[in-house]
Amino acid sequence: MYIPAHFAENRPEQLQRVIREHPLGTLVTHADGQLDADHLPFDFDPAVGEHGQLIAHVARANPVWQRCPTGTPVMVIFRGAESYISPNWYPSKHETHRLVPTWNYEVVHAHGVMTIRDDEKFVRRVVALLTRQHEATEPKPWKMGDSAPDFINGMLQNIVGIEIAITSLVGKAKLSQNRETRDLAGAADALQARGETELAELMRPAK
């Protein structure tokens, strides 16, 4: 990934934030001379190893867990807030007319080594963790115990777990840091007005 110095994001807490807040990752694999990508919700534990650990599950019918056995190097891409940026939002554009459209975004590349976990205890834990995390805001959170045990057991037999030991995290935050302060504020205000609050707040200077 091309990362100009002013867009580099190296702070662990910010890299981890993107993964936590945007857990649908793109698992990029290379096997048998071909690239492939699978889109999976991941659970992230920053306390495991030097850079953290990712766990998820795939359908047993998905060939990725057979094409990429334990020990395979992989990359998972996590995309954070992003949006188109119009030059009309920059006050200086109306003076110089020398600005062009761009796209602002946050992204984290998690490089690591994958382990295949084809055991019921592991996949049950993965499902429980993901369910607990994403049902937390529901008035009455769903849990596996809400369904008949034989139904859940059958579903668990149809998935395979994956575990990724992260070896490095590479981040990029392209947030108009190379623009004048007034242009940065103008773009953030325009995004806020459009309801794109997450990116707007990321672009505003820290107080």
Backbone as CSV, one residue per row, in Angstrom:
resi,resn,N_x,N_y,N_z,CA_x,CA_y,CA_z,C_x,C_y,C_z
1,MET,0.853,-1.186,0.000,0.000,0.000,0.000,0.892,1.241,0.000
2,TYR,0.586,2.180,-0.888,1.333,3.434,-0.965,0.874,4.354,0.167
3,ILE,1.829,4.794,0.994,1.479,5.626,2.149,2.419,6.832,2.218
4,PRO,2.002,7.996,1.707,2.792,9.209,1.943,2.921,9.455,3.443
5,ALA,4.028,10.054,3.848,4.315,10.209,5.275,3.191,10.910,6.037
6,HIS,2.552,11.919,5.402,1.531,12.681,6.128,0.214,11.917,6.262
7,PHE,0.085,10.754,5.603,-1.110,9.935,5.744,-0.851,8.655,6.543
8,ALA,0.377,8.446,6.993,0.710,7.223,7.730,0.059,7.238,9.108
9,GLU,-0.560,6.117,9.480,-1.146,5.961,10.812,-0.429,4.817,11.520
10,ASN,0.378,5.170,12.522,1.185,4.173,13.219,0.771,3.959,14.669
11,ARG,-0.185,4.725,15.156,-0.580,4.619,16.554,-1.401,3.344,16.774
12,PRO,-0.918,2.432,17.626,-1.633,1.169,17.838,-3.087,1.357,18.226
13,GLU,-3.367,2.363,19.076,-4.747,2.546,19.524,-5.685,2.934,18.383
14,GLN,-5.164,3.658,17.399,-5.991,4.036,16.253,-6.160,2.869,15.280
15,LEU,-5.122,2.095,15.080,-5.227,0.909,14.229,-6.230,-0.074,14.827
16,GLN,-6.152,-0.267,16.130,-7.073,-1.181,16.805,-8.501,-0.650,16.784
17,ARG,-8.661,0.661,16.875,-9.998,1.256,16.823,-10.694,0.952,15.498
18,VAL,-9.969,1.101,14.397,-10.561,0.828,13.081,-11.036,-0.624,13.003
19,ILE,-10.219,-1.551,13.508,-10.598,-2.965,13.470,-11.826,-3.221,14.339
20,ARG,-11.857,-2.638,15.520,-13.001,-2.854,16.418,-14.285,-2.258,15.853
21,GLU,-14.194,-1.046,15.321,-15.395,-0.336,14.878,-15.869,-0.775,13.496
22,HIS,-14.998,-1.423,12.735,-15.354,-1.875,11.384,-14.880,-3.318,11.220
23,PRO,-15.526,-4.260,11.909,-15.003,-5.629,12.005,-15.190,-6.503,10.770
24,LEU,-15.911,-6.023,9.748,-16.041,-6.822,8.531,-14.747,-6.676,7.729
25,GLY,-13.900,-7.696,7.792,-12.604,-7.637,7.118,-12.611,-8.384,5.797
26,THR,-11.696,-8.016,4.929,-11.492,-8.721,3.662,-10.256,-9.595,3.809
27,LEU,-10.469,-10.898,3.889,-9.371,-11.855,4.026,-8.783,-12.132,2.646
28,VAL,-7.551,-11.700,2.440,-6.873,-11.870,1.147,-5.912,-13.049,1.251
29,THR,-6.085,-14.015,0.350,-5.245,-15.211,0.366,-4.644,-15.453,-1.015
30,HIS,-3.563,-16.224,-1.030,-2.908,-16.590,-2.290,-2.554,-18.068,-2.215
31,ALA,-3.138,-18.833,-3.118,-2.872,-20.275,-3.146,-3.070,-20.787,-4.559
32,ASP,-2.286,-21.777,-4.922,-2.378,-22.387,-6.251,-2.251,-21.353,-7.367
33,GLY,-1.434,-20.318,-7.101,-1.180,-19.311,-8.125,-2.298,-18.307,-8.314
34,GLN,-3.297,-18.299,-7.414,-4.423,-17.380,-7.571,-4.675,-16.593,-6.295
35,LEU,-5.045,-15.324,-6.498,-5.475,-14.489,-5.376,-6.971,-14.687,-5.155
36,ASP,-7.388,-14.587,-3.892,-8.803,-14.684,-3.576,-9.091,-13.761,-2.399
37,ALA,-10.359,-13.432,-2.207,-10.761,-12.564,-1.095,-12.090,-13.039,-0.540
38,ASP,-12.176,-13.121,0.787,-13.407,-13.477,1.482,-13.731,-12.374,2.476
39,HIS,-15.001,-12.050,2.591,-15.443,-10.948,3.448,-16.090,-11.533,4.693
40,LEU,-15.426,-11.334,5.853,-15.814,-12.018,7.085,-15.830,-11.053,8.265
41,PRO,-16.801,-11.190,9.181,-16.732,-10.438,10.435,-15.723,-11.116,11.364
42,PHE,-14.822,-10.324,11.905,-13.765,-10.854,12.768,-13.942,-10.384,14.207
43,ASP,-13.531,-11.229,15.134,-13.353,-10.818,16.521,-11.863,-10.540,16.696
44,PHE,-11.539,-9.425,17.322,-10.152,-8.998,17.482,-9.789,-8.948,18.957
45,ASP,-8.693,-9.619,19.305,-8.182,-9.592,20.680,-6.775,-9.006,20.636
46,PRO,-6.614,-7.731,21.035,-5.300,-7.088,20.965,-4.309,-7.612,21.986
47,ALA,-4.781,-8.388,22.975,-3.912,-8.849,24.061,-3.157,-10.126,23.715
48,VAL,-3.484,-10.760,22.593,-2.819,-12.013,22.215,-1.635,-11.715,21.306
49,GLY,-0.446,-12.116,21.709,0.739,-11.895,20.886,1.156,-10.431,20.864
50,GLU,2.110,-10.122,19.995,2.661,-8.763,19.935,1.691,-7.771,19.310
51,HIS,0.918,-8.231,18.305,0.034,-7.320,17.569,-1.440,-7.690,17.655
52,GLY,-1.765,-8.786,18.338,-3.155,-9.171,18.468,-3.497,-10.404,17.644
53,GLN,-4.745,-10.829,17.783,-5.217,-12.035,17.101,-6.621,-11.796,16.538
54,LEU,-6.877,-12.358,15.369,-8.184,-12.300,14.741,-8.757,-13.713,14.680
55,ILE,-10.055,-13.840,14.951,-10.710,-15.124,14.757,-12.014,-14.907,14.006
56,ALA,-12.412,-15.905,13.232,-13.636,-15.837,12.440,-14.020,-17.254,12.052
57,HIS,-15.063,-17.379,11.255,-15.424,-18.700,10.736,-15.891,-18.570,9.298
58,VAL,-15.757,-19.649,8.559,-16.210,-19.697,7.170,-17.112,-20.915,7.001
59,ALA,-17.920,-20.890,5.955,-18.750,-22.054,5.648,-17.847,-23.235,5.293
60,ARG,-18.228,-24.414,5.733,-17.443,-25.606,5.392,-17.333,-25.761,3.880
61,ALA,-18.346,-25.292,3.155,-18.337,-25.397,1.693,-17.367,-24.415,1.041
62,ASN,-16.881,-23.436,1.812,-15.918,-22.458,1.283,-14.547,-23.133,1.196
63,PRO,-13.950,-23.220,0.009,-12.684,-23.950,-0.133,-11.464,-23.270,0.479
64,VAL,-11.626,-22.037,1.002,-10.457,-21.297,1.484,-9.716,-22.061,2.580
65,TRP,-10.423,-22.755,3.443,-9.757,-23.416,4.571,-8.997,-24.667,4.134
66,GLN,-9.294,-25.181,2.939,-8.547,-26.316,2.396,-7.424,-25.857,1.472
67,ARG,-7.670,-24.781,0.747,-6.627,-24.234,-0.147,-5.497,-23.586,0.641
68,CYS,-5.836,-23.049,1.816,-4.859,-22.312,2.617,-4.729,-22.981,3.983
69,PRO,-3.911,-24.011,4.091,-3.786,-24.755,5.344,-3.095,-23.942,6.425
70,THR,-3.061,-24.485,7.622,-2.383,-23.851,8.749,-0.951,-23.469,8.369
71,GLY,-0.573,-22.237,8.704,0.755,-21.730,8.379,0.775,-20.816,7.167
72,THR,-0.365,-20.652,6.498,-0.434,-19.806,5.308,-0.384,-18.331,5.683
73,PRO,0.508,-17.541,5.056,0.506,-16.084,5.278,-0.734,-15.468,4.624
74,VAL,-1.385,-14.548,5.328,-2.593,-13.901,4.820,-2.569,-12.417,5.163
75,MET,-3.497,-11.691,4.571,-3.703,-10.284,4.916,-5.193,-10.045,5.055
76,VAL,-5.577,-9.282,6.082,-6.966,-8.897,6.261,-7.052,-7.373,6.191
77,ILE,-7.940,-6.872,5.331,-8.108,-5.428,5.140,-9.352,-4.964,5.886
78,PHE,-9.185,-3.955,6.729,-10.300,-3.351,7.444,-10.461,-1.907,6.962
79,ARG,-11.605,-1.600,6.391,-11.882,-0.255,5.894,-12.702,0.512,6.913
80,GLY,-12.196,1.684,7.293,-12.903,2.525,8.236,-13.801,3.524,7.531
81,ALA,-13.940,4.689,8.130,-14.772,5.738,7.540,-14.178,6.176,6.207
82,GLU,-15.055,6.500,5.246,-14.575,6.941,3.933,-15.666,7.726,3.218
83,SER,-15.248,8.635,2.314,-16.216,9.405,1.532,-15.511,10.205,0.450
84,TYR,-16.284,10.545,-0.558,-15.853,11.478,-1.613,-15.728,12.875,-1.018
85,ILE,-14.721,13.611,-1.472,-14.498,14.986,-1.031,-14.536,15.911,-2.243
86,SER,-15.474,16.835,-2.250,-15.600,17.779,-3.364,-14.680,18.980,-3.169
87,PRO,-14.028,19.445,-4.230,-13.193,20.648,-4.096,-14.025,21.878,-3.746
88,ASN,-15.329,21.840,-4.026,-16.188,22.974,-3.685,-16.283,23.204,-2.187
89,TRP,-15.906,22.187,-1.393,-15.975,22.325,0.058,-14.770,23.062,0.626
90,TYR,-13.756,23.302,-0.209,-12.550,23.989,0.237,-12.683,25.490,-0.051
91,PRO,-12.657,26.348,0.971,-12.724,27.788,0.710,-11.649,28.275,-0.255
92,SER,-10.461,27.719,-0.196,-9.381,28.204,-1.064,-9.637,27.888,-2.536
93,LYS,-10.484,26.900,-2.812,-10.792,26.558,-4.209,-11.428,27.746,-4.913
94,HIS,-12.270,28.476,-4.201,-13.003,29.584,-4.810,-12.104,30.803,-5.049
95,GLU,-10.889,30.739,-4.532,-9.919,31.808,-4.773,-8.928,31.414,-5.857
96,THR,-8.458,30.182,-5.817,-7.393,29.761,-6.729,-7.883,28.901,-7.889
97,HIS,-8.992,28.196,-7.696,-9.524,27.253,-8.696,-8.454,26.242,-9.125
98,ARG,-7.650,25.821,-8.155,-6.575,24.875,-8.443,-6.637,23.658,-7.510
99,LEU,-7.850,23.205,-7.233,-8.046,22.023,-6.409,-8.939,21.035,-7.158
100,VAL,-8.784,19.760,-6.834,-9.518,18.712,-7.543,-10.213,17.789,-6.538
101,PRO,-11.170,16.974,-7.000,-11.830,16.023,-6.084,-10.841,14.986,-5.551
102,THR,-11.209,14.392,-4.417,-10.405,13.307,-3.857,-11.325,12.392,-3.046
103,TRP,-10.730,11.381,-2.426,-11.479,10.459,-1.581,-10.721,10.305,-0.277
104,ASN,-11.382,10.566,0.829,-10.765,10.407,2.141,-11.186,9.078,2.756
105,TYR,-10.270,8.475,3.510,-10.573,7.158,4.076,-9.557,6.770,5.142
106,GLU,-9.969,5.767,5.934,-9.084,5.072,6.864,-9.026,3.614,6.439
107,VAL,-7.855,3.005,6.543,-7.737,1.588,6.227,-6.601,0.983,7.050
108,VAL,-6.794,-0.275,7.446,-5.755,-1.011,8.176,-5.540,-2.343,7.471
109,HIS,-4.288,-2.672,7.209,-3.914,-3.982,6.677,-3.308,-4.792,7.819
110,ALA,-3.965,-5.896,8.163,-3.438,-6.791,9.193,-2.783,-7.985,8.503
111,HIS,-1.464,-8.067,8.595,-0.723,-9.199,8.034,-0.557,-10.251,9.120
112,GLY,-0.654,-11.514,8.737,-0.507,-12.550,9.743,-0.421,-13.945,9.168
113,VAL,-0.469,-14.915,10.046,-0.386,-16.327,9.681,-1.661,-17.019,10.141
114,MET,-2.289,-17.766,9.229,-3.582,-18.369,9.524,-3.453,-19.794,10.045
115,THR,-4.296,-20.110,11.020,-4.424,-21.469,11.540,-5.865,-21.924,11.332
116,ILE,-6.039,-23.108,10.793,-7.370,-23.673,10.597,-7.799,-24.383,11.880
117,ARG,-9.004,-24.077,12.374,-9.496,-24.664,13.617,-10.819,-25.388,13.333
118,ASP,-10.700,-26.639,12.913,-11.883,-27.430,12.581,-12.310,-28.270,13.777
119,ASP,-12.736,-27.551,14.829,-13.229,-28.265,16.005,-14.428,-27.510,16.572
120,GLU,-15.387,-28.260,17.068,-16.680,-27.708,17.506,-16.522,-26.703,18.638
121,LYS,-15.621,-26.972,19.571,-15.446,-26.080,20.706,-14.993,-24.699,20.257
122,PHE,-14.076,-24.659,19.291,-13.564,-23.374,18.815,-14.648,-22.604,18.066
123,VAL,-15.342,-23.266,17.127,-16.342,-22.529,16.341,-17.506,-22.078,17.227
124,ARG,-17.834,-22.857,18.236,-18.884,-22.428,19.170,-18.450,-21.145,19.885
125,ARG,-17.178,-21.092,20.278,-16.663,-19.888,20.946,-16.692,-18.689,20.000
126,VAL,-16.302,-18.891,18.743,-16.309,-17.790,17.768,-17.719,-17.236,17.604
127,VAL,-18.675,-18.116,17.401,-20.059,-17.678,17.219,-20.563,-16.949,18.463
128,ALA,-20.225,-17.469,19.637,-20.656,-16.836,20.883,-20.060,-15.438,21.036
129,LEU,-18.765,-15.290,20.724,-18.107,-13.986,20.830,-18.711,-12.972,19.868
130,LEU,-18.870,-13.378,18.609,-19.415,-12.464,17.610,-20.852,-12.090,17.931
131,THR,-21.618,-13.071,18.366,-23.017,-12.811,18.720,-23.116,-11.840,19.886
132,ARG,-22.332,-12.096,20.923,-22.355,-11.230,22.102,-21.985,-9.794,21.734
133,GLN,-20.997,-9.662,20.874,-20.527,-8.332,20.472,-21.581,-7.569,19.685
134,HIS,-22.181,-8.221,18.704,-23.062,-7.507,17.780,-24.524,-7.482,18.217
135,GLU,-24.881,-8.275,19.206,-26.236,-8.236,19.747,-26.325,-7.314,20.969
136,ALA,-25.200,-6.766,21.398,-25.151,-6.020,22.659,-26.124,-4.848,22.705
137,THR,-26.396,-4.217,21.567,-27.263,-3.036,21.560,-28.733,-3.379,21.342
138,GLU,-29.047,-4.658,21.142,-30.441,-5.056,20.945,-31.204,-5.047,22.270
139,PRO,-32.489,-4.678,22.234,-33.279,-4.676,23.474,-33.286,-6.040,24.171
140,LYS,-33.359,-7.103,23.374,-33.305,-8.454,23.908,-32.299,-9.246,23.069
141,PRO,-31.029,-9.208,23.441,-29.984,-9.831,22.619,-30.235,-11.313,22.361
142,TRP,-30.048,-11.707,21.100,-30.163,-13.117,20.740,-28.932,-13.857,21.234
143,LYS,-29.136,-15.094,21.683,-28.018,-15.950,22.078,-28.291,-17.356,21.573
144,MET,-27.234,-18.146,21.486,-27.393,-19.485,20.925,-28.404,-20.322,21.693
145,GLY,-28.526,-20.070,23.006,-29.471,-20.823,23.818,-30.928,-20.571,23.460
146,ASP,-31.175,-19.529,22.628,-32.547,-19.255,22.201,-33.033,-20.276,21.174
147,SER,-32.125,-21.004,20.556,-32.486,-21.993,19.540,-32.326,-23.403,20.102
148,ALA,-33.003,-24.345,19.471,-32.910,-25.739,19.902,-31.473,-26.237,19.772
149,PRO,-30.959,-26.981,20.761,-29.569,-27.456,20.718,-29.227,-28.247,19.466
150,ASP,-30.148,-29.100,18.977,-29.824,-29.886,17.799,-29.687,-29.008,16.564
151,PHE,-30.459,-27.920,16.503,-30.345,-26.977,15.378,-28.982,-26.286,15.400
152,ILE,-28.590,-25.763,16.573,-27.296,-25.079,16.700,-26.149,-26.044,16.417
153,ASN,-26.234,-27.255,16.941,-25.170,-28.238,16.710,-25.017,-28.524,15.227
154,GLY,-26.138,-28.605,14.520,-26.080,-28.852,13.083,-25.456,-27.687,12.337
155,MET,-25.793,-26.462,12.747,-25.212,-25.280,12.112,-23.708,-25.220,12.356
156,LEU,-23.271,-25.540,13.585,-21.848,-25.483,13.904,-21.041,-26.504,13.100
157,GLN,-21.662,-27.621,12.752,-20.969,-28.633,11.946,-20.722,-28.152,10.521
158,ASN,-21.429,-27.101,10.122,-21.315,-26.591,8.756,-20.358,-25.418,8.626
159,ILE,-19.613,-25.104,9.701,-18.640,-24.018,9.628,-17.287,-24.485,10.151
160,VAL,-16.254,-23.781,9.735,-14.874,-24.075,10.131,-14.253,-22.792,10.670
161,GLY,-13.518,-22.902,11.760,-12.910,-21.728,12.367,-11.560,-21.382,11.768
162,ILE,-11.238,-20.091,11.782,-9.898,-19.642,11.383,-9.366,-18.697,12.460
163,GLU,-8.073,-18.771,12.652,-7.384,-17.974,13.667,-6.175,-17.353,12.979
164,ILE,-5.997,-16.050,13.156,-4.884,-15.354,12.500,-4.031,-14.660,13.553
165,ALA,-2.788,-15.095,13.662,-1.823,-14.429,14.536,-1.255,-13.247,13.758
166,ILE,-1.551,-12.044,14.204,-1.131,-10.848,13.469,0.367,-10.610,13.657
167,THR,1.063,-10.435,12.537,2.503,-10.165,12.582,2.822,-8.688,12.388
168,SER,1.910,-7.947,11.765,2.100,-6.503,11.615,0.779,-5.844,11.254
169,LEU,0.649,-4.587,11.672,-0.503,-3.760,11.318,-0.002,-2.530,10.577
170,VAL,-0.550,-2.295,9.395,-0.148,-1.158,8.570,-1.379,-0.289,8.346
171,GLY,-1.281,0.992,8.721,-2.451,1.855,8.633,-2.237,3.095,7.791
172,LYS,-3.331,3.551,7.196,-3.324,4.787,6.420,-4.590,5.561,6.749
173,ALA,-4.425,6.844,7.062,-5.554,7.727,7.334,-5.414,8.944,6.422
174,LYS,-6.129,8.925,5.315,-6.092,10.029,4.343,-7.255,10.952,4.689
175,LEU,-6.967,11.991,5.455,-8.011,12.823,6.049,-7.788,14.313,5.757
176,SER,-7.256,14.626,4.587,-6.999,16.013,4.165,-5.978,16.723,5.045
177,GLN,-5.056,15.931,5.643,-4.037,16.550,6.495,-3.118,17.480,5.704
178,ASN,-3.070,17.313,4.386,-2.185,18.134,3.556,-2.863,19.404,3.061
179,ARG,-4.049,19.715,3.575,-4.774,20.905,3.161,-4.674,21.985,4.235
180,GLU,-4.995,23.217,3.846,-5.031,24.331,4.801,-6.079,24.033,5.875
181,THR,-5.894,24.654,7.042,-6.821,24.433,8.151,-8.243,24.809,7.762
182,ARG,-8.431,25.905,7.046,-9.778,26.333,6.657,-10.405,25.357,5.656
183,ASP,-9.576,24.770,4.792,-10.095,23.793,3.839,-10.497,22.508,4.563
184,LEU,-9.681,22.104,5.515,-9.990,20.925,6.315,-11.317,21.119,7.048
185,ALA,-11.493,22.296,7.643,-12.731,22.591,8.365,-13.924,22.637,7.413
186,GLY,-13.734,23.211,6.224,-14.813,23.290,5.255,-15.288,21.927,4.811
187,ALA,-14.347,21.024,4.573,-14.703,19.662,4.150,-15.390,18.919,5.284
188,ALA,-14.892,19.081,6.510,-15.510,18.415,7.653,-16.939,18.919,7.876
189,ASP,-17.153,20.225,7.725,-18.494,20.791,7.893,-19.450,20.249,6.834
190,ALA,-18.976,20.120,5.594,-19.823,19.606,4.521,-20.206,18.149,4.781
191,LEU,-19.247,17.353,5.249,-19.541,15.958,5.574,-20.541,15.868,6.723
192,GLN,-20.357,16.725,7.729,-21.269,16.737,8.874,-22.696,17.043,8.406
193,ALA,-22.822,18.011,7.514,-24.140,18.393,7.001,-24.785,17.263,6.218
194,ARG,-23.981,16.408,5.621,-24.498,15.267,4.858,-24.764,14.050,5.745
195,GLY,-24.497,14.168,7.030,-24.731,13.067,7.946,-23.566,12.105,8.067
196,GLU,-22.421,12.438,7.469,-21.255,11.557,7.534,-20.390,11.979,8.726
197,THR,-20.965,11.773,9.899,-20.391,12.295,11.132,-19.058,11.656,11.489
198,GLU,-18.939,10.346,11.286,-17.719,9.655,11.699,-16.491,10.232,11.012
199,LEU,-16.549,10.364,9.694,-15.402,10.903,8.972,-15.191,12.364,9.294
200,ALA,-16.270,13.123,9.427,-16.139,14.548,9.750,-15.388,14.744,11.062
201,GLU,-15.723,13.953,12.071,-15.065,14.106,13.368,-13.608,13.690,13.316
202,LEU,-13.302,12.675,12.507,-11.915,12.246,12.370,-11.063,13.346,11.729
203,MET,-11.662,14.134,10.845,-10.921,15.167,10.126,-10.701,16.416,10.953
204,ARG,-11.497,16.613,11.981,-11.351,17.840,12.778,-10.101,17.734,13.664
205,PRO,-9.347,18.831,13.782,-8.143,18.813,14.632,-8.498,18.462,16.072
206,ALA,-7.613,17.692,16.716,-7.822,17.328,18.116,-7.795,18.580,18.982
207,LYS,-8.713,18.647,19.952,-8.776,19.799,20.832,-7.931,19.587,22.085
